[in-house]
Amino acid sequence: MTPARLRDRARPRPADEAGQRWVAIAEQVQARRRERDLSQHELAQLCATTQSAIARLERGARPPRLDTLLRICNALDCELVVELRPRTKTTRSEP
């Protein structure tokens, strides 16, 4: 295993549910980038961002901006699906 892959395995991951969703997205981006045989630098060039921004996203270090994520999806020939779900249940009082 390469040193970079060893570092990837040792990186801390967010423990909360929202953090886990970002980690899942990060893993999907990394897998798709590798499927298309692109380096982080090449992907960054395709979506007008920096290699370090791609690296941070793939580490799950911080959620990407939505516009950046959309450009990444376009560069990786993927569809971006956004879903709004209520965080809490609301009860309506009857009049």
ABEGO torsion letter per residue (X at the ends): XBAAAAAAAABBBBABAAAAAAAAAAAAAAAAAAAAGBBAAAAAAAAGBBAAAAAAAAAGABBBBAAAAAAAAAAAGBBBBBBBBBABBBBBBBX
